[in-house]
């Protein structure tokens, strides 16, 4: 069974000093108006890391006023794209210089693997800034040839003040996925990080100041969704909200936007992504993709391959190898380089995952491996695999957001397509096959925003990412993300001596 590996036990008990715990508004760290704080918890142990200022509606008002002033009167939207790009490049350099601190904060705050954060996720965040720094001076409109005697062109202008509400599963990554394109577009913003993982957002605000981002352009208000998040979503001076998180919260944000000033909204929401493995697949590679797809970041991934469909010809061998690999998976201290899976983000998520495992047992699914907690401290759960899945089971329909896989056998391509689309979500999907016709057929038939063929979790700054159906709308990554923070203005003038009616 998956083992708890504590590595150097001192790394579990020793907490680094946390430098930044206050709200960041108008270029300064400050206490919340109420003076209230909340605890940031280490999921390895359940211990308190630090007390963080708890922002509320009054604090959001102050932060939005700062962002509004910076947009209406400050230099950032009026700066050339090239100059904005230079500052973003400087910020990226600072991320590289402080990779250890950022990786440590996400490891102790979110239970993420330290070596993955330091060597993969933090450098990727820096590269996200570099990508949009390079795009900042390439925001151009078009010259239009009108059918009447007029000259016309379009301007692309920043949408204004943006409210970014970020999730807890990739705190550092998601901060930059949202902030970088909106800064390149010339927007100002208020960021509300998830209350479970506020530490890296505050550190990133510090780096923004060092990089030369003008005061008021990037503001960070830590606090809770029903208070700070709701205030941001309903604020009359916020022009757009970008949210990544649960589908239910996405609904509430849309309602708040509609009831206030009809602000623009983009949403990246839940998923229940299928991974479809055909008889001709390399079984060892397919097992590896299936495990990484569901166990990366302890299953707290919106595109986790939580439903795995395997064609009947290789099903038995696949299942055997999958279970063997899952039993050898190492769960433990995220600072230990031998560990493959850290703790779930907090007690609430830990208990939610365990409740779904019990649902699976009660509903008649076969528990092949896992299903238990690991250790007697912290929020560790074994890699868990169910088979004999019926598609109406909760574990086959609900987003669990944990290391829980639902495994099912199929016969035909048509059956695989039907099963893959039997979900309210449409975020991502994976296909493992050597047959190009099969890959093309499925990639055009599955209703999902991203389809990976013979790979999984293959993201890139230059590849748009976003969902279909109840997985939301609007794209992160790529130039599509830049353009969602821009609005189009048409300018029309009559040609010389032409009648304009």
N, C-alpha and C positions, 0 to 999 in steps of 0.2 A: 504494500500500500504506500501511497505517497508519504514521504517522511518529512518530519519537521527538522530543518537544519538551521540551527541558530548561529553557525559560524562563530565568530568572535562574540561571546556573550556580552562583552562590554559595549558592542555597537548597538545592541538592543536597548540597553539601559541609559547610555550616554546620549543626551540631546544637545545639539549645537545651540549656541545662543542665537536667538531670533532678533535681528536688528530692527525690523520694521513691523509694527503692530497697529499703527494708526491709519486713519483715512488719509488718502493723498488727494488734495484738492488745491487747484490753482498753484501747483508747483511746491506745495508744502505739506508735510505730514502734520495732522492735527487730530485731536480727540473728537469724538462724536458730540453733537450738541447736547444729548442727554447724559453723556458721560458713561453710558452703559458699555459693557464688554461681553464677549462670549468666549468660550473655550475652544481652542483648536486642539484636537485629540490625536495622539499617535496611535494608529490602528495596530501597530505591532504589540502594544501593551495595554492600551486603554488609558494611558497616562496623559496628563495635560502638557501640551508643548508650550503654549503661551496663551495669554488673554488678548483678544483682538477687539479693536473698537467696533461697536455695533452701530452701523449707520441706519438711519430711519428716513422718513419722508423729509424732515427738515434738512438733513444732510444731503439728500438727493437734490433738493431745491438749490442748496448752495453750490453743489457741484455742477448742476445744469446751468446755473447763472454764469459760473466761471467758463464753462464750455461755450455758452451762447455768446458771451462777450468776446472770447477768443476767436470765435467764428465770424462774428459781425464786424469786429474792429481790429482783430489781431493780425499778425503777419502770416500765419501758417497758410490760410487759403489763398493769400495774395502772393505768396512766395512762388518762384518758378519751380516747375517740377524737378528740374535738375538740382536745385538747392535742397528741396525736400529729400530727394534721393541721397544726397551727401550725408544728411543727418541720420537717415535710416541706416546707411552703411556704417556710420560710426556706432550706432546702437548695436548693430549686428556684431561688430568687433568687441563691444563690451560684454555681450552675451558669451562669446567664446572665452573671454578672459575670466568670466565668473561662472563657468560651466559647473564647477564642483559645488558652489553654493546653491545654484538653481536645482541641480540634481538631488542634492541633499534635502532641500526643502520639499520637493515632491515625494521623495522616499519616506520622509517622516510624517508628512501631512496626508499623503494619499496611498501609502503602502506600495509605491511603485519600485521596481528594481532599479537600484542606484546605477549599476553599470550600463543598463539600457538607457536610462535618462541621460547620463553623462556622455555616452558615446554615440547615441542615436538621436534621441528626442530633442535634447538641447541644441546640438548642432543643426538639426533640421529646423528648429525655430529661428536660429540665426539666418539660415538660408532662405526662410520665408521672407524675412525682412529684406534680404538682398534681392530676391526676385521682384518684390514690389518696388524697391528702390529703383531698380532698372526700368520699371514700367511707369514711374511717376512723371517722366518727361515725354511720355508717348500717349498722352490723353488728348486726342484730336477729334474734332467734329468733321463734318462733311460739307462740301460745296454742292448745292443742289441746282440742277437745271429745271426750272419750273416750266410747265406747259404754257403759262401766261407770261406776259412781259414783265417779269420780276426776277430779281436776283435773290437767292436764299442760301443760307448756310446754317449749320447747327453748331451750338456750343455744348460741350460737356462740362457741367459744373458740379461741384461737390454737393451732396444732398443736404448737408448741414450738421446738426448735432446728432450724434448716434449714441444710442444706449446699447452696450454690449453686455449680454448676460451669458457667462461662460460656465461650463460643466466641471464636475470634480474628477472625471476619469483621466483627463489629460490637461492638467491646470496650466502648465507652461505652454504647451503646444497650442492649445485653443486660444490662449491669450493673443498669441501672435497671428494665428490664422484669421482672427477678427480685426485686430488692431492694425496690422500691417497694410492691408489693402485700403482700409478706410483712411489711414494717414496719407498713403500715396495719392488718394483721390482729393485730399485737401480738407477732409472732415475734422471736426473736433469731437470729443467723446467722453462718456462716463462709462467705466467698466464696473460691473457688479459680478465679482467672482463667486463661485459656489461657496456657501458658508462652511462646507466641510474642508475646503482646501484654499484658504485665502493667502497663504504665505508667499508663494512665488509671484502672485500678481502684485503684491506690495513691493517685493524686491525689484520686479520689472519696472514699476513706476519710478523707483530710485534710479535705475539705469537710464530710463527715458530722460530724466533731469540731467544726468551726466552727459548724455549724448547731445543735448542742446535742443530738445523738444521744448518749444515755448510754453510758459506757464498757462494753464487752463486748457491746453490742447488734449492732454491725457489725464483724466481724473479716475481714481479708483475708490469706490465706496464699498467697503465690506459690510455684510449684514445678511439678513434672511430674505428669502424669496417673497413671502407674503407681505413684507413691509418694504424693504429697499427695492426689491425687484418689481413689486407692484407699483411703487411710486414712479419708478423709471419708465415702466410700460405705459402708464397713464398720463405722463407729464406733457403738458401742452407745449412746452418749448423743446421737446425732443422730436426730431424729424424722422427718425427711423430707429427701429429696434431689431437687433440681430440676436437670435437666441439659439443655443444648442442645449438640448435636454429632453425631458419627457414629453410625450404627446399631450398629456393632460395639461401640463403647464403651458405648452404651446397654444392650446385652445384659450387659456385664460389671458395670455398675452395678446392674442388677436382680438379678444373681446375688449380688453382695456384700450387697445389702439383704436378700435372702432368707436368706442364711447367717448374718447378724448378728441384728438385732432385728426383722426384718420391717418395717422402716421404710417409710413411704409413698414412692412414687417418681412423678415426672412427667417425661416425656421429649419433647423436640422434636428429631427426628432428621433423617435425610436426605430428599432429594426428587429426583425426575426429572420435573419438572412439564411438562405439555403446554400449548401455546398453539395453539388451533384457529381457523383463519381461513377464512371461507366466501366464496363467489363474490361475495356482495353487499356485502362489506366495502369501506370506503374504503382503497384500497391504500396510500396514503402514510401514513395513520394506522396501519395494520397493520404496515407496515415499522418505523415508529418504536417501536411497542409491542414488537415482536419483538427489536429491537436493545437497547432499554432493559432488557427482560426478561432478556437473557442477558449484557449487558455492564456493567450497573450494578454498581459495586464489583468490577470485573474478573471478573465471573462467580462471585465467592465469596459466593453468596447461596443459602440453602437452598431457596428457591422459584424459582430461576432458570428461565426458560422455555427449557430446554435441548433440548426436543423441540418442533419447530414443524411442524404439519400444515396444509397449504394445499390448498384445493379446486382441482381441476384447471382450472376455467375461468379463474382468475387466476394460476395457478402461475407461468407463464413470466415475466409482467410483474413479479410479486412478487419472484421470484428475482433478476431483473436489477436492480431498484431496491435490493434488500437488499444485494447485493454491492457496488454503487456506494457506498452509505452506509457499509458496513463498511470499504471501502478508504480512505475519507476520515476515518475515526475517528482521533483524535489520542491517541497513547500517549506518556506521558512523566512528568515530575516532577509529583507531585500538588500542589505549591504553585503551579504555573502555572495561572491561571484558564482558559486556553484548552485545557488538557488534559482529555480525557474519560475516560482510563483510566490508572491508576497501575500499579505493579508488584504481582505476586502476593506473598502475605504472607511467604513464606520460600523457601529453596532446595528444601526437600522438596516443597512444593506445586508449585513451578515445574517440577520434574522429573517429578512425577506427571502434570501436565497435558500436558507434552510427550510422555510415554510413551503417553497415551491418543490423542494426535494420530497417533502412529506406528501404533497399533493400528487406527485408522480407515482409514489408507492401506492397511495390509496386508489388512484385511478386505474391501476392494473399494469402499469409499465414495468418492465423488468430492469432492476438495478444491476448493471453489469459490474460496476466498480464505483468506489467513492461513497459519497452521501453523508460523510461524517465530518466533524470538526477536527482540526489538527492542533495538538498542544492544549494547554490549560490556561493560556493567556493570549490576549489579542484575538483577531478576527480571521482566523485561518480556516479554509475549507478545502477538503480533498477534491481533486478533479473527479467529476461525477458524470457517468455515462448511463443513459437509459436506452433500452431497446424495446421492441414490440410496441411501438408508439402508434396510437390512433390520432388522427389529425385534429380531432376536436378536444384533445386533452389540453389542460392549461399549460403544461410544459412544452407543448408544441405550438401554442398560439401566443402566449404572453412573453414579453421581453423580460427575461429573468435578470440579466446583467450580472452574470456570475459564471463560474466554471462548470456549467451544466449543459451537456449535449443530449439532444434527442435524435436517436439513430433509427433509420427506417429502410427497409428493403423495397426496391421497385423493379419492374420488368421492362417497360417500354419507354421510349422517349416521351410519348404523349402523356404517360402516367407521371413522369418526372416533371414535365412542364406544369401539369395540373397541380401537383403537390407543391411545387415551388411557389406558385402564385396563390396558393390557398392561405393567404395572410392579409391582414389589413395594412401591413407595412410594405415598403418597396425601396429599401435603402441600398442593398448590395446583394450580390450572389456570386457563387464560384462554380466553375465547371472544370472537371478533370477528365480529359479524354485525349487520345491521339488522333481522333477522327475530325478533320476540319469541317466536314459537313455537319456533324453533330454539334460542334462548338458554335458554328454560325447559326444553326437552327435555334439552339437554346438561347444564345445571346440576343437574338431578335424576338424571342417569345417570352422571356422572363421580364416582368414589369418591375424593374429596379433601376436606380440611377447609376450604379456602377456594376459591371460584370467582369470578374477576373477569370481568365482562362489559364489553367495550369499554374496558377499562382494565387496568393491571397494576401490581403492587407498591403497591396502594392500601391501606395499613395505617392503623389508628387505635386509640387507647387504648380506645375504647369498642366495638371489634369483636373478638370472641374469635378467637384464632389457634392452630391446632394441627392435627395430622395424623390420617389414617387409616392402616391397615395398618402397614407397617414404618417409617412416618414418626413413630410414637410415639403418646402419649396424654397428656391433660391440656392445658389451654388457657393460653396467655399472652394478655395484654390482656383488657379487659373485666372485668366483675364476676366472671366465671368464674375469672379468675386470683386475685382476692381470696379467693374461696371455697375454692380448693384449698389455701390456707394456714390454713383454719379446720376445726374438727371440731365435730360436733353432739353435744350432751349433752341427754338427755331427763330431765326432773324430774317425778316423779309423786307426788301426795299424795291421800289419801282425802278425799272431801267429808264434811261434818259428820255424825256418827253413821252413816256408811255402812259396811257390812261390807266388809272389804278382802280377803276370800278368796271 
